[in-house]
Amino acid sequence: MHRSRLLRVIEYDPRYREQVFELANRAFNYSRDSYWASRDLDKCDKAFIAIVNGKVVGAVELGYIRLRDGLHAQVGYIFVDPDYRHMGVGSALLERSIEFLRKKGVKAVWALTSPNNEATRALFRKFGFREFTNPRELREMLSSRDIGKLLYKMVYWKGDIILYLPLR
């Protein structure tokens, strides 16, 4: 796919809601994450979608977290249609998200994933995200209170990989 000609990343618009819901079902194989990604679409602070030839093929949901040192953000969900994986869709979504968050003055971006989700981990590493396997490792950067707030907002489960990218 020639990304520059076919792939567009735009701000989410509710007229694409049904397409994004179906995309979440396909991307997450009708699992619990399908439900949460769809539910959170209208509750997140900002979302972008990837479109190829009028079809929604990817989405990313962002949320803000105010910590003591300033505004942070989280990637709540990022998902791509299985037929469009490994074609740069996830990279385009994450690139647009980081660009948007930098302009908003966000200090850092956070995300969570399971240890066995190697594709997502590789995508985030490609953009320079640092991985933490234990929340205690965050003590070098954040207070205990901020760690608790961050993990609560991101819905951390024991064993999740915590991903971090400073923006300033």
MONORRA-V416462 format. One record per helix or strand of 3 or more residues. SS is the DSSP state (h for helix, s for strand). FROM is the first residue (numbers start at 0). LEN is the number of residues. If there is no record, write none. Layout:
ss:SS from:FROM len:LEN
ss:SS from:FROM len:LEN
This chain:
ss:h from:2 len:4
ss:s from:6 len:5
ss:h from:13 len:14
ss:h from:31 len:10
ss:s from:45 len:7
ss:s from:54 len:13
ss:s from:69 len:11
ss:h from:81 len:3
ss:h from:88 len:15
ss:s from:107 len:6
ss:h from:117 len:9
ss:s from:129 len:3
ss:h from:134 len:6
ss:h from:143 len:11
ss:s from:160 len:6
